[in-house]
Structure formats: C-alpha cells, structure tokens
Amino acid sequence: MLNAMADPATYRPRPGSIPLGPGVYRFSDAQGRVIYVGKAKSLRPRLSSYFNDPGGLHFRTQTMVRTAARVEWTVVRNELEALQLEYTWIKQFEPRFNVKYRDDKSYPWVAVTWSEEFPRVFVGRGAKRSGNRYFGPYAHAWAIRETIDLVLRVFPMRSCSAGTFRNAKAAKRPCLLGYIGKCAAPCVGRIDEQAHRALADDVCAFLAGQTTSLIRRVERAMRLASEQLEYERAAVLRDQLQALTQATEKNAVVLGDGTDVDVVALAEDPLEVAVRIFHVRGGRIRGERGWVADRTDDADAAQLVESFLLQLYADAEAADTEVSAAIPPEILVPVLPVSGSLLSDLLAETRGARVTIRVPRRGDKAALLETVARNAGEALIQHKTRRASDLSTRNRALEEIQAALALPTAPLRIECFDISHLQGTEVVASMVVFEDGLPRKGEYRRFIVRSIDGSNDVAAMHEVVSRRFRRLVEDQQSLAASEDGPQLIDSTTGAPRKFAYAPGLVVVDGGAPQVAAAAQAMAELGITEVALCGLAKRLEEVWLPGEEYPVILPRSSEGLYLLQRIRDEAHRFAITHHRGRRSRSMLESLLDDVAGLGEIRRKALIAHFGSVKRIRAASVAEIGQVPGFGPKLADAVVAALAGTSQVRRSIRRRERSST
C-alpha cells in the first residue's frame, strides 16, 4: 500500500533552504488540501527528520509524508507566535493527520431563552441557538432536571414550551405548573416582563454557581417577614430556602477555597486516548465532558495535553456555554504541555487575564485529578467494550487480519502467549483464547516455566508453545485411536478436551526472535497448518515467521485493534499469575524461620484463608483458629508477616526499575 503513494523525495526541500528559526509548517496533498500542521523551535532539523529516513517513522507519520505532495512553512519571531499560528491553521484547515478529539457521547445542557419576552428554562442536547444562554454540559440529564425542579420552587420562571405558552395565553388559564406554584404564569399576566426577567436572572446566577448570595437574600427576606409578623410569607420563604439549599447540595463542594478551575486527565493506550474534564466553578463541579481520539502518532502525554487544551480553549466561544466556554484562571493537568508557559500566555490573551496550567502534587486538587483520571479510564474501557461487542466490527477485524496475513480463512479461534518474570525470577507464561473476536476465559491457561534460567524470553516462548502443541498432538492422536470415533469429552475427567481444538492463528507477544522460537517449536511437532504471528509493542508491528520486514497495519485498522486487545489480555493474565506466585513465594520465605511451622501447616494456613492478602489482614485470634495452630504459633506468624510491607515496597521499586 505504501509503494503506491508518493515518494517524499519528489518534494523534499533542499536542507539549506529551510530556515533555522522557529516557525509553523504544513503538509499538503496533490489536490492542495492541508493534511498536517506542526510547529518547531527550529524548522530545519524538524522538517529534515520527516525525510531523512521515512522508514523509521511511526506508521501514521509515514502515511502522512507519503500522502503529501508539498510542504510549506512560515517563520515567526518566537515560540508563542508559533503556537498561535499553529492553532489558527489547525482551526482553519482541519488537517486529517492532526489529532482530533471527538465527544464520546452527547452531554445535556441547560438553556435560558434570554432573547424572548418571557425567557424559558429547559434541558436539552445537541446544537445550540443564538440568543440563548447555556449552562453545562452536565454528566446526567436526570440530575440537572431534578436541580431545575428544585430551583423553580424558589424562582418560578417559565419552563413550558412555546406551544403550551400560546395555548394558555389564548385560553387565559395557566398550565398545571402555574397552579402548583412552579411558574409565575406570565401567560395570564400574573407577572410582568421585568419581574419575570428578574426571576430568570436569578436562575442564571444559580446555574453559574452564585449560590451563596441567593441563599443569603432568601434568608434575609424570611427573617424580615417573621419580624413583621407575616408568618405565612415567612413559611413560604422557609420552604424556598430549603429547596435552594437542597439544590445547592446536589453539587457537592470539591474544593474548599471556592476556586474556578478545570481539571483534565488522560487515559491512553497505543491506539486511542480518552480525555475527561471536570468544570469546577465556585469549588463545585458544574459540568463534565469526555472525548475519545485515535492515536495518530507516537505523541507522548505532554503533546496530547497540549493539543487537547488548544482545541478546547483557543476557540472558547465555540463551546457557547456559561460553564465550559470561559477559560478559568487555573487548569489542572496530569503533565505539563510541551510548550509550557507559552500555552498559558496564549490562553491568557484569549481570556484577558492570567491563566495558570499546573500539575497538583498533593491536597484536594490532586485527589480531584485522580478522580477525573479514573473517569477517563472508565470511559476508555467503555469505549473499547462497545467497539469490541459490535458484531460487524468484529467481523471486519477478522477479515482484515485474514487479508493482512494472507490466511485462507478468517481466524475464528486465536490463541496468544505472553511471558512474565521479575529480573529472571519466577518465570511464568499465559495463554488466552479469543473466539469470534471475544475472550473465552474458561479456556485461558497458565504455565510455570522451570527449565529457563534468567530472563530468556525466547527460550521460554519455545517451551510454552511446545507444551501447548504437544497436548494438541497427544489429544488428536488419542481421538484418532478411539474405537467410538472422535470424542471431545475426556472420559477420565468428564471435561471437554479443550486442547484438542487447533487455533486458526497463534499470536506471540514480541518481535522476530519470539516468532522464530514459536515457529521452531511448532515445526518440531509437525504443526504446519496453524498460522503464526507476533505483535511487537514498540511500533505495533506484526511479524511473520521467516520474513525480513514486518506487516504494518494502519493505526485505524480494526484488525490491529483486535490483535492489540488480545496481546494486552495475555499480558494482563500473565502479570496476574506472576504476582500471585510471587506473593505466595514471599509468604513462604517469610514463614521459613517460624519455629514449628512446617509445610503441612503452611498449606493449611493458605487453604483456610484462601489468599495471601487475607492472611496478612488476619489477627492472632483468627490465625489461632486454623487446625494445628495455637496462640503462640499464631503470634509468631503475625510477627513474621509484619515485615512484608517493606519487602513489597522493595519489589515494587524493582518492578518500576525493570519497566
């Protein structure tokens, strides 16, 4: 596919013609459409990197360079001007190879039809109209509807549709809301335009977060009515105060200092990135939104944060809501954007006041950022789940794998192998099974690799694949020798012979060495009709046995997404197995020095509690209830386990260093 595209050498500029100063560049295709916009502190080295070795670029970048037919640049005075021009061009040309964040769902907003004679408040979604004031977006429509219902008890502005309003005006009778006190009934003249607009202004103030002044005003009116012996009016104001307080409490305070701040967090994998933002106004969460974007290149978190903030804030009026449109004085992010303070300066120009972008390290703001990050992670998981559960998408993924690997049929059963160890110790492996694009967890298998010394992933892969396919050969031989014909049920255990099913495709976690080891293991057992490939993490390359170059699938390919999901599931399953064995091994080593605790009692201890975690949490009395344990032995076990926290911290440090 790449050979059919343009040769970058045909439009490569002479290196000496590219200036050294800061600037912005844009790649255009043969039709003149801008397909990518970027900026650089120094244009010459940045642009030269696209042409020196296109084969070493990220696949998406390769595609962009080969799709383009021309590159142009504009020199600017400093990095701030480069950032401004980059944003302007991205907004103007909407280049296809720049990251584009798209809403992961439609969020509701609250609108007040301010341009009408008697403004109306309502909850809606989708496109917005001029002349209205918008608040939000909010996470849940039901929650904001409940809030509006409570607010209308205090400020009974109009909430009916235009048709209902005209009918009530023609009939000279208010609708039900007018009778129950949730509407001031301007349709029948109970309130004039100026007084009704004052109610609408109070509702807008509440939705914008100005709740304290409103509550104090109602409190003062209630006290004044009570002092003047207007007890019925005081009771009405008391009920309104309760409703206003209840509506305010629905938006809990998350920042005690009453700060206006936006909190942004990311969740990413090699194919996609999810972004979540909480709009905090007056210390309360007034709205939230989420986006999901395809990874177009190997940009790191700092670059992703910068591109997101540019798209979100640099055109603030496009958001058109009172809560999310305005740039707040403070923006919290997981990592600082690559442009650092320059992006703050750009947003400050748009806002007309200072804007601070920072990473919180402790306190309430750090805790809130963790909450937003969890929401982003959940959004990415839900997005992947929806994508994986779609039947047509799964069929397309299998067809793409079939075409890319030149398979005779789509691989309906795929098995994936992964190796896990900690600096050469406790070597384990996993095998996960996907059928028709969905996991079959009942057929997952774990392997303990005892014959390998050190971190030899290649030898471990050879052993594990050999063991799996040796079982396949043995089961098939026993099935062929059966007098009753092939029996897929094991007569001794009554369980299905799951290893008797040959996969349509074997995937190994790794590149050419791991693929060669797996291919050798299968060849030694005479397995020739099972397809094999490896998926390397660095560039998501698909390696085939005996091939010098990998197969490159497009980053947007459903086939690549499925292979990556299978590989990640195998890795997760292997890590889980490894941690369990390491934890048990650590427990046994800690208990070796406990006098009177032999192998039988250790097994009884584990069997009684069921997990190492429960043993650590158990008290002396609880351990003493295990058969064979008395108070003295239980006390010795608890004392021995008291040092596990330090050991676990040491292991986590070793894991981080090895990663």
C-alpha positions as semicolon CSV with decimal commas, in nm:
position;residue;x (nm);y (nm);z (nm)
1;M;0,000;0,000;0,000
2;L;0,285;0,237;0,081
3;N;0,455;0,180;-0,256
4;A;0,151;0,322;-0,437
5;M;0,185;0,652;-0,253
6;A;0,405;0,949;-0,342
7;D;0,780;0,939;-0,294
8;P;0,876;1,205;-0,033
9;A;1,197;1,269;-0,226
10;T;0,994;1,432;-0,506
11;Y;0,900;1,732;-0,292
12;R;1,175;1,729;-0,030
13;P;1,311;2,084;0,014
14;R;1,683;2,143;-0,006
15;P;1,820;2,134;0,353
16;G;1,994;2,469;0,307
17;S;1,667;2,634;0,205
18;I;1,494;2,555;0,533
19;P;1,542;2,831;0,794
20;L;1,680;2,758;1,140
21;G;1,440;2,981;1,333
22;P;1,104;2,897;1,493
23;G;0,803;2,855;1,270
24;V;0,499;2,657;1,162
25;Y;0,487;2,413;0,871
26;R;0,208;2,244;0,681
27;F;0,198;1,941;0,453
28;S;-0,049;1,946;0,160
29;D;-0,161;1,669;-0,074
30;A;-0,171;1,674;-0,455
31;Q;-0,511;1,849;-0,450
32;G;-0,377;2,128;-0,230
33;R;-0,559;2,018;0,086
34;V;-0,363;2,072;0,407
35;I;-0,325;1,734;0,576
36;Y;-0,092;1,817;0,868
37;V;0,014;2,125;1,063
38;G;0,303;2,137;1,308
39;K;0,533;2,384;1,482
40;A;0,902;2,376;1,570
41;K;1,158;2,572;1,769
42;S;1,390;2,522;1,473
43;L;1,236;2,437;1,137
44;R;1,539;2,285;0,966
45;P;1,601;1,982;1,193
46;R;1,229;1,921;1,241
47;L;1,143;1,913;0,871
48;S;1,459;1,720;0,784
49;S;1,351;1,445;1,026
50;Y;1,049;1,371;0,804
51;F;1,271;1,300;0,502
52;N;1,598;1,155;0,635
53;D;1,460;0,806;0,697
54;P;1,084;0,778;0,634
55;G;1,103;0,404;0,705
56;G;1,197;0,478;1,065
57;L;0,894;0,698;1,126
58;H;0,576;0,599;1,302
59;F;0,338;0,433;1,056
60;R;0,086;0,717;1,072
61;T;0,363;0,971;1,009
62;Q;0,492;0,759;0,719
63;T;0,146;0,763;0,565
64;M;0,123;1,140;0,607
65;V;0,463;1,204;0,444
66;R;0,383;0,973;0,152
67;T;0,034;1,121;0,108
68;A;0,167;1,476;0,093
69;A;0,292;1,639;-0,227
70;R;0,419;1,969;-0,086
71;V;0,547;2,121;0,237
72;E;0,541;2,491;0,323
73;W;0,649;2,687;0,626
74;T;0,616;3,029;0,785
75;V;0,890;3,177;1,004
76;V;0,779;3,361;1,318
77;R;0,962;3,563;1,582
78;N;0,920;3,334;1,883
79;E;0,757;3,015;2,011
80;L;0,442;3,195;2,131
81;E;0,372;3,320;1,780
82;A;0,438;2,968;1,650
83;L;0,181;2,828;1,893
84;Q;-0,074;3,091;1,790
85;L;-0,023;3,031;1,418
86;E;-0,033;2,654;1,461
87;Y;-0,371;2,678;1,630
88;T;-0,502;2,921;1,365
89;W;-0,405;2,687;1,083
90;I;-0,543;2,378;1,255
91;K;-0,877;2,555;1,307
92;Q;-0,878;2,688;0,950
93;F;-0,773;2,376;0,757
94;E;-0,886;2,090;0,992
95;P;-0,596;1,867;0,876
96;R;-0,679;1,497;0,876
97;F;-0,349;1,383;1,030
98;N;-0,369;1,607;1,338
99;V;-0,527;1,453;1,647
100;K;-0,899;1,531;1,660
101;Y;-1,083;1,481;1,987
102;R;-1,447;1,386;1,945
103;D;-1,717;1,369;2,211
104;D;-1,758;1,017;2,342
105;K;-2,127;1,091;2,397
106;S;-2,381;1,372;2,390
107;Y;-2,396;1,572;2,714
108;P;-2,704;1,769;2,827
109;W;-2,701;2,142;2,887
110;V;-2,946;2,391;3,040
111;A;-3,068;2,673;2,818
112;V;-3,241;3,001;2,905
113;T;-3,407;3,167;2,604
114;W;-3,285;3,515;2,703
115;S;-3,392;3,682;2,377
116;E;-3,763;3,603;2,430
117;E;-4,005;3,838;2,600
118;F;-4,060;3,586;2,881
119;P;-3,744;3,367;2,894
120;R;-3,788;2,993;2,926
121;V;-3,555;2,744;3,101
122;F;-3,518;2,387;2,972
123;V;-3,274;2,095;2,948
124;G;-3,157;1,990;2,601
125;R;-2,882;1,836;2,390
126;G;-2,723;1,888;2,051
127;A;-2,692;2,211;1,854
128;K;-2,733;2,549;2,023
129;R;-2,914;2,861;1,901
130;S;-2,811;3,222;1,918
131;G;-2,995;3,441;2,167
132;N;-2,993;3,174;2,440
133;R;-2,773;3,144;2,748
134;Y;-2,635;2,794;2,801
135;F;-2,505;2,622;3,114
136;G;-2,320;2,294;3,127
137;P;-2,254;2,045;2,989
138;Y;-2,361;1,814;3,271
139;A;-2,300;1,446;3,324
140;H;-2,658;1,327;3,371
141;A;-2,981;1,475;3,236
142;W;-3,188;1,339;3,526
143;A;-2,967;1,510;3,784
144;I;-2,987;1,854;3,628
145;R;-3,365;1,814;3,576
146;E;-3,403;1,746;3,948
147;T;-3,198;2,057;4,023
148;I;-3,410;2,271;3,788
149;D;-3,725;2,135;3,952
150;L;-3,599;2,249;4,294
151;V;-3,484;2,589;4,167
152;L;-3,825;2,660;4,011
153;R;-3,982;2,631;4,357
154;V;-3,775;2,935;4,457
155;F;-3,761;3,125;4,127
156;P;-4,076;3,017;3,935
157;M;-3,978;3,136;3,588
158;R;-4,141;2,995;3,276
159;S;-4,033;2,642;3,171
160;C;-4,314;2,547;2,928
161;S;-4,279;2,513;2,553
162;A;-4,385;2,785;2,309
163;G;-4,698;2,590;2,211
164;T;-4,810;2,542;2,572
165;F;-4,746;2,910;2,643
166;R;-4,959;3,023;2,344
167;N;-5,244;2,787;2,432
168;A;-5,252;2,903;2,796
169;K;-5,241;3,267;2,684
170;A;-5,530;3,212;2,440
171;A;-5,737;3,025;2,700
172;K;-5,646;3,278;2,972
173;R;-5,577;2,990;3,206
174;P;-5,229;2,885;3,329
175;C;-5,099;2,532;3,289
176;L;-5,053;2,292;3,580
177;L;-4,716;2,445;3,677
178;G;-4,889;2,778;3,732
179;Y;-5,140;2,617;3,968
180;I;-4,881;2,435;4,180
181;G;-4,652;2,738;4,217
182;K;-4,364;2,630;3,988
183;C;-4,438;2,900;3,735
184;A;-4,523;3,267;3,787
185;A;-4,771;3,234;3,495
186;P;-4,668;3,527;3,273
187;C;-4,903;3,374;3,014
188;V;-5,205;3,511;3,204
189;G;-5,044;3,833;3,327
190;R;-4,970;3,733;3,688
191;I;-4,620;3,880;3,648
192;D;-4,488;4,147;3,415
193;E;-4,189;4,117;3,182
194;Q;-3,942;4,299;3,408
195;A;-4,025;4,095;3,719
196;H;-4,013;3,769;3,524
197;R;-3,675;3,859;3,376
198;A;-3,551;3,915;3,731
199;L;-3,657;3,557;3,813
200;A;-3,472;3,434;3,504
201;D;-3,165;3,631;3,608
202;D;-3,171;3,460;3,949
203;V;-3,195;3,118;3,786
204;C;-2,898;3,202;3,564
205;A;-2,700;3,322;3,865
206;F;-2,769;2,995;4,046
207;L;-2,667;2,783;3,747
208;A;-2,349;2,989;3,711
209;G;-2,253;2,897;4,069
210;Q;-2,351;3,220;4,250
211;T;-2,548;3,032;4,516
212;T;-2,422;3,194;4,837
213;S;-2,565;3,541;4,766
214;L;-2,901;3,393;4,663
215;I;-2,930;3,187;4,983
216;R;-2,842;3,488;5,198
217;R;-3,100;3,701;5,020
218;V;-3,379;3,447;5,085
219;E;-3,268;3,415;5,448
220;R;-3,288;3,793;5,497
221;A;-3,634;3,805;5,339
222;M;-3,752;3,520;5,565
223;R;-3,628;3,693;5,881
224;L;-3,783;4,023;5,773
225;A;-4,120;3,856;5,709
226;S;-4,104;3,690;6,051
227;E;-4,020;4,019;6,226
228;Q;-4,315;4,185;6,052
229;L;-4,540;3,900;6,167
230;E;-4,601;3,785;5,809
231;Y;-4,580;3,422;5,911
232;E;-4,739;3,276;5,600
233;R;-4,487;3,455;5,377
234;A;-4,206;3,350;5,614
235;A;-4,317;2,987;5,584
236;V;-4,314;3,011;5,204
237;L;-3,964;3,164;5,213
238;R;-3,854;2,890;5,456
239;D;-3,967;2,623;5,210
240;Q;-3,790;2,808;4,928
241;L;-3,473;2,827;5,136
242;Q;-3,485;2,451;5,196
243;A;-3,536;2,384;4,825
244;L;-3,248;2,617;4,734
245;T;-3,019;2,455;4,990
246;Q;-3,116;2,109;4,867
247;A;-3,044;2,206;4,507
248;T;-2,709;2,352;4,610
249;E;-2,611;2,037;4,799
250;K;-2,661;1,830;4,484
251;N;-2,337;1,987;4,361
252;A;-2,105;1,895;4,646
253;V;-1,808;2,116;4,727
254;V;-1,489;1,955;4,598
255;L;-1,253;2,249;4,652
256;G;-1,298;2,435;4,978
257;D;-1,135;2,756;4,854
258;G;-1,416;2,815;4,603
259;T;-1,177;2,807;4,308
260;D;-1,275;2,826;3,943
261;V;-1,069;2,552;3,780
262;D;-1,085;2,295;3,502
263;V;-0,938;1,953;3,577
264;V;-0,814;1,750;3,279
265;A;-0,698;1,386;3,282
266;L;-0,597;1,131;3,018
267;A;-0,624;0,756;2,976
268;E;-0,432;0,620;2,680
269;D;-0,317;0,307;2,505
270;P;-0,117;0,263;2,181
271;L;-0,431;0,306;1,965
272;E;-0,661;0,553;2,142
273;V;-0,669;0,822;2,407
274;A;-0,962;0,924;2,627
275;V;-0,981;1,270;2,784
276;R;-1,204;1,375;3,072
277;I;-1,258;1,726;3,205
278;F;-1,442;1,849;3,515
279;H;-1,553;2,214;3,512
280;V;-1,531;2,336;3,873
281;R;-1,687;2,674;3,943
282;G;-1,702;2,819;4,292
283;G;-1,548;2,500;4,426
284;R;-1,832;2,286;4,290
285;I;-1,842;2,055;3,988
286;R;-2,073;2,234;3,747
287;G;-2,017;2,017;3,443
288;E;-1,805;1,746;3,286
289;R;-1,726;1,620;2,937
290;G;-1,536;1,339;2,774
291;W;-1,360;1,286;2,441
292;V;-1,203;0,989;2,267
293;A;-0,945;1,024;1,989
294;D;-0,749;0,782;1,772
295;R;-0,374;0,796;1,826
296;T;-0,238;0,941;1,504
297;D;0,130;0,918;1,601
298;D;0,357;0,833;1,891
299;A;0,293;1,164;2,072
300;D;0,355;1,147;2,446
301;A;0,119;1,265;2,721
302;A;0,260;1,620;2,722
303;Q;0,191;1,660;2,349
304;L;-0,158;1,511;2,385
305;V;-0,239;1,752;2,669
306;E;-0,123;2,049;2,461
307;S;-0,326;1,954;2,154
308;F;-0,634;1,899;2,370
309;L;-0,606;2,233;2,551
310;L;-0,559;2,413;2,220
311;Q;-0,872;2,257;2,074
312;L;-1,075;2,313;2,391
313;Y;-0,985;2,670;2,485
314;A;-0,835;2,859;2,194
315;D;-1,182;2,891;2,039
316;A;-1,375;2,931;2,363
317;E;-1,679;3,096;2,206
318;A;-1,749;2,779;2,006
319;A;-1,839;2,594;2,326
320;D;-2,116;2,850;2,386
321;T;-2,194;2,756;2,746
322;E;-2,163;2,965;3,060
323;V;-1,978;2,690;3,249
324;S;-1,742;2,537;2,995
325;A;-1,681;2,822;2,750
326;A;-1,497;3,061;2,978
327;I;-1,130;2,986;3,034
328;P;-1,077;2,955;3,411
329;P;-0,783;3,114;3,593
330;E;-0,639;2,769;3,672
331;I;-0,615;2,446;3,472
332;L;-0,501;2,123;3,636
333;V;-0,337;1,862;3,412
334;P;-0,158;1,527;3,467
335;V;0,159;1,651;3,288
336;L;0,262;1,995;3,172
337;P;0,217;2,061;2,797
338;V;0,528;2,063;2,582
339;S;0,508;2,439;2,527
340;G;0,498;2,503;2,900
341;S;0,430;2,865;2,991
342;L;0,376;2,963;2,625
343;L;0,037;2,791;2,621
344;S;-0,054;2,976;2,942
345;D;0,034;3,305;2,772
346;L;-0,179;3,217;2,469
347;L;-0,482;3,128;2,685
348;A;-0,426;3,441;2,894
349;E;-0,455;3,653;2,577
350;T;-0,785;3,481;2,492
351;R;-0,918;3,517;2,848
352;G;-0,784;3,867;2,909
353;A;-0,640;3,765;3,245
354;R;-0,376;3,535;3,385
355;V;-0,412;3,158;3,330
356;T;-0,206;2,904;3,523
357;I;-0,150;2,549;3,399
358;R;-0,004;2,320;3,662
359;V;0,018;1,965;3,794
360;P;-0,119;1,931;4,151
361;R;0,103;1,723;4,378
362;R;-0,100;1,698;4,698
363;G;-0,420;1,802;4,867
364;D;-0,777;1,830;4,739
365;K;-0,678;1,923;4,386
366;A;-0,451;1,620;4,348
367;A;-0,731;1,397;4,481
368;L;-0,977;1,553;4,234
369;L;-0,733;1,494;3,946
370;E;-0,717;1,126;4,047
371;T;-1,097;1,111;4,034
372;V;-1,103;1,262;3,687
373;A;-0,831;1,016;3,577
374;R;-1,043;0,724;3,698
375;N;-1,336;0,859;3,498
376;A;-1,116;0,884;3,189
377;G;-1,003;0,526;3,237
378;E;-1,360;0,406;3,271
379;A;-1,460;0,599;2,958
380;L;-1,180;0,433;2,759
381;I;-1,283;0,088;2,885
382;Q;-1,647;0,150;2,796
383;H;-1,548;0,276;2,452
384;K;-1,338;-0,034;2,388
385;T;-1,616;-0,258;2,519
386;R;-1,871;-0,101;2,284
387;R;-1,627;-0,131;1,997
388;A;-1,541;-0,494;2,073
389;S;-1,902;-0,604;2,127
390;D;-2,019;-0,488;1,787
391;L;-2,062;-0,793;1,563
392;S;-1,995;-0,615;1,234
393;T;-1,680;-0,458;1,379
394;R;-1,550;-0,796;1,497
395;N;-1,619;-0,950;1,156
396;R;-1,435;-0,665;0,986
397;A;-1,140;-0,710;1,224
398;L;-1,113;-1,082;1,147
399;E;-1,138;-1,015;0,774
400;E;-0,861;-0,754;0,795
401;I;-0,636;-0,999;0,982
402;Q;-0,710;-1,264;0,719
403;A;-0,617;-1,026;0,438
404;A;-0,307;-0,884;0,607
405;L;-0,163;-1,228;0,694
406;A;-0,280;-1,393;0,369
407;L;-0,479;-1,661;0,556
408;P;-0,712;-1,896;0,368
409;T;-0,997;-1,825;0,612
410;A;-1,070;-1,579;0,891
411;P;-0,907;-1,693;1,221
412;L;-1,216;-1,765;1,430
413;R;-1,004;-1,904;1,716
414;I;-0,695;-1,704;1,815
415;E;-0,455;-1,805;2,093
416;C;-0,199;-1,561;2,232
417;F;0,108;-1,633;2,450
418;D;0,300;-1,398;2,679
419;I;0,597;-1,442;2,915
420;S;0,629;-1,267;3,251
421;H;0,913;-1,263;3,503
422;L;1,086;-1,032;3,752
423;Q;1,451;-0,991;3,655
424;G;1,471;-1,355;3,554
425;T;1,292;-1,500;3,857
426;E;0,952;-1,669;3,882
427;V;0,917;-1,711;3,504
428;V;0,554;-1,775;3,407
429;A;0,353;-1,764;3,085
430;S;-0,009;-1,719;2,984
431;M;-0,229;-1,841;2,701
432;V;-0,553;-1,656;2,629
433;V;-0,816;-1,763;2,379
434;F;-1,042;-1,544;2,166
435;E;-1,318;-1,698;1,958
436;D;-1,506;-1,487;1,704
437;G;-1,329;-1,181;1,842
438;L;-1,444;-1,236;2,203
439;P;-1,246;-1,375;2,500
440;R;-1,312;-1,734;2,615
441;K;-1,186;-1,703;2,970
442;G;-1,277;-2,059;3,056
443;E;-1,004;-2,174;2,817
444;Y;-0,726;-1,949;2,942
445;R;-0,417;-2,139;3,063
446;R;-0,119;-2,056;3,284
447;F;0,228;-2,208;3,258
448;I;0,515;-2,223;3,507
449;V;0,849;-2,220;3,324
450;R;1,105;-2,403;3,538
451;S;1,366;-2,502;3,279
452;I;1,474;-2,145;3,198
453;D;1,741;-1,965;3,397
454;G;1,737;-1,587;3,377
455;S;1,535;-1,359;3,152
456;N;1,544;-1,564;2,832
457;D;1,205;-1,480;2,682
458;V;1,287;-1,656;2,355
459;A;1,365;-1,991;2,521
460;A;1,062;-1,955;2,748
461;M;0,837;-1,891;2,446
462;H;0,976;-2,204;2,275
463;E;0,899;-2,416;2,582
464;V;0,546;-2,285;2,634
465;V;0,442;-2,319;2,269
466;S;0,593;-2,670;2,264
467;R;0,391;-2,772;2,569
468;R;0,067;-2,636;2,427
469;F;0,100;-2,806;2,088
470;R;0,234;-3,129;2,236
471;R;-0,102;-3,152;2,413
472;L;-0,274;-3,085;2,081
473;V;-0,083;-3,369;1,914
474;E;-0,149;-3,608;2,204
475;D;-0,519;-3,529;2,215
476;Q;-0,559;-3,565;1,840
477;Q;-0,375;-3,898;1,847
478;S;-0,599;-4,028;2,126
479;L;-0,907;-3,912;1,938
480;A;-0,793;-4,089;1,620
481;A;-0,727;-4,413;1,810
482;S;-1,068;-4,414;1,980
483;E;-1,290;-4,704;1,871
484;D;-1,601;-4,493;1,927
485;G;-1,477;-4,223;1,690
486;P;-1,357;-3,876;1,791
487;Q;-1,469;-3,788;2,143
488;L;-1,419;-3,427;2,254
489;I;-1,503;-3,521;2,614
490;D;-1,228;-3,665;2,833
491;S;-1,358;-3,995;2,969
492;T;-1,149;-3,969;3,289
493;T;-1,239;-3,614;3,391
494;G;-1,568;-3,559;3,207
495;A;-1,437;-3,221;3,088
496;P;-1,408;-3,109;2,724
497;R;-1,074;-3,172;2,557
498;K;-1,009;-2,802;2,503
499;F;-0,651;-2,853;2,386
500;A;-0,781;-3,076;2,107
501;Y;-0,901;-2,765;1,918
502;A;-0,639;-2,627;1,680
503;P;-0,635;-2,246;1,667
504;G;-0,671;-2,059;1,342
505;L;-0,395;-1,818;1,448
506;V;-0,127;-1,810;1,718
507;V;-0,010;-1,468;1,836
508;V;0,301;-1,423;2,050
509;D;0,389;-1,109;2,241
510;G;0,715;-0,997;2,079
511;G;0,902;-0,949;1,757
512;A;1,104;-1,163;1,519
513;P;1,301;-1,363;1,786
514;Q;0,986;-1,472;1,973
515;V;0,812;-1,559;1,645
516;A;1,111;-1,767;1,532
517;A;1,112;-1,957;1,863
518;A;0,741;-2,033;1,839
519;A;0,774;-2,137;1,473
520;Q;1,057;-2,375;1,563
521;A;0,853;-2,532;1,843
522;M;0,556;-2,588;1,611
523;A;0,777;-2,729;1,333
524;E;0,940;-2,977;1,573
525;L;0,592;-3,117;1,648
526;G;0,485;-3,122;1,283
527;I;0,234;-2,839;1,320
528;T;0,226;-2,680;0,975
529;E;-0,133;-2,567;0,920
530;V;-0,161;-2,319;1,209
531;A;-0,081;-1,956;1,122
532;L;0,161;-1,769;1,347
533;C;0,249;-1,403;1,401
534;G;0,399;-1,178;1,665
535;L;0,293;-0,830;1,777
536;A;0,579;-0,604;1,885
537;K;0,491;-0,328;2,132
538;R;0,727;-0,057;2,008
539;L;0,556;0,025;1,679
540;E;0,274;-0,232;1,687
541;E;0,440;-0,426;1,405
542;V;0,307;-0,768;1,301
543;W;0,593;-1,015;1,244
544;L;0,557;-1,333;1,040
545;P;0,793;-1,637;1,050
546;G;1,089;-1,608;0,815
547;E;1,001;-1,258;0,695
548;E;1,268;-0,987;0,697
549;Y;1,021;-0,700;0,732
550;P;0,705;-0,678;0,942
551;V;0,349;-0,629;0,821
552;I;0,230;-0,277;0,903
553;L;-0,142;-0,243;0,966
554;P;-0,298;0,105;0,966
555;R;-0,341;0,252;1,313
556;S;-0,714;0,282;1,246
557;S;-0,740;-0,086;1,148
558;E;-0,992;-0,293;1,342
559;G;-0,767;-0,592;1,280
560;L;-0,476;-0,424;1,458
561;Y;-0,709;-0,319;1,739
562;L;-0,819;-0,681;1,790
563;L;-0,461;-0,812;1,787
564;Q;-0,359;-0,547;2,036
565;R;-0,653;-0,628;2,263
566;I;-0,564;-1,000;2,259
567;R;-0,197;-0,923;2,329
568;D;-0,286;-0,690;2,619
569;E;-0,521;-0,951;2,766
570;A;-0,243;-1,213;2,754
571;H;-0,008;-0,968;2,924
572;R;-0,263;-0,891;3,196
573;F;-0,329;-1,259;3,259
574;A;0,044;-1,337;3,280
575;I;0,111;-1,047;3,519
576;T;-0,176;-1,156;3,745
577;H;-0,036;-1,510;3,761
578;H;0,314;-1,382;3,827
579;R;0,204;-1,156;4,112
580;G;0,010;-1,436;4,276
581;R;0,309;-1,673;4,266
582;R;0,548;-1,403;4,383
583;S;0,323;-1,312;4,674
584;R;0,286;-1,677;4,778
585;S;0,659;-1,736;4,741
586;M;0,734;-1,431;4,952
587;L;0,491;-1,551;5,220
588;E;0,651;-1,894;5,234
589;S;1,001;-1,748;5,255
590;L;0,895;-1,519;5,541
591;L;0,746;-1,812;5,729
592;D;1,050;-2,038;5,683
593;D;1,207;-1,910;6,005
594;V;0,893;-1,957;6,217
595;A;0,963;-2,243;6,453
596;G;0,706;-2,525;6,439
597;L;0,559;-2,413;6,105
598;G;0,623;-2,686;5,854
599;E;0,493;-2,742;5,504
600;I;0,168;-2,906;5,616
601;R;0,075;-2,618;5,844
602;R;0,169;-2,359;5,580
603;K;-0,065;-2,530;5,333
604;A;-0,337;-2,547;5,598
605;L;-0,295;-2,173;5,662
606;I;-0,331;-2,085;5,294
607;A;-0,623;-2,325;5,247
608;H;-0,807;-2,177;5,547
609;F;-0,784;-1,811;5,441
610;G;-0,786;-1,865;5,067
611;S;-0,544;-1,585;4,979
612;V;-0,224;-1,426;5,100
613;K;-0,398;-1,091;5,140
614;R;-0,643;-1,236;5,392
615;I;-0,361;-1,397;5,590
616;R;-0,183;-1,063;5,621
617;A;-0,505;-0,899;5,743
618;A;-0,584;-1,176;5,995
619;S;-0,541;-1,126;6,368
620;V;-0,365;-1,361;6,611
621;A;-0,702;-1,496;6,728
622;E;-0,817;-1,567;6,372
623;I;-0,495;-1,748;6,280
624;G;-0,520;-1,943;6,606
625;Q;-0,846;-2,098;6,482
626;V;-0,665;-2,281;6,198
627;P;-0,625;-2,653;6,280
628;G;-0,278;-2,716;6,421
629;F;-0,223;-2,354;6,530
630;G;-0,215;-2,233;6,889
631;P;-0,182;-1,880;7,027
632;K;0,198;-1,897;7,041
633;L;0,237;-2,016;6,680
634;A;-0,025;-1,767;6,556
635;D;0,161;-1,483;6,730
636;A;0,486;-1,592;6,562
637;V;0,316;-1,593;6,219
638;V;0,179;-1,239;6,268
639;A;0,522;-1,117;6,381
640;A;0,687;-1,272;6,074
641;L;0,435;-1,113;5,839
642;A;0,485;-0,769;5,994
643;G;0,784;-0,713;5,768
644;T;0,604;-0,782;5,443
645;S;0,519;-0,418;5,377
646;Q;0,887;-0,327;5,345
647;V;0,950;-0,628;5,120
648;R;0,654;-0,541;4,899
649;R;0,776;-0,182;4,860
650;S;1,117;-0,315;4,760
651;I;0,959;-0,543;4,497
652;R;0,753;-0,256;4,355
653;R;1,072;-0,049;4,322
654;R;1,237;-0,339;4,137
655;E;0,933;-0,367;3,908
656;R;0,943;0,003;3,824
657;S;1,316;-0,007;3,754
658;S;1,282;-0,313;3,529
659;T;0,993;-0,149;3,342
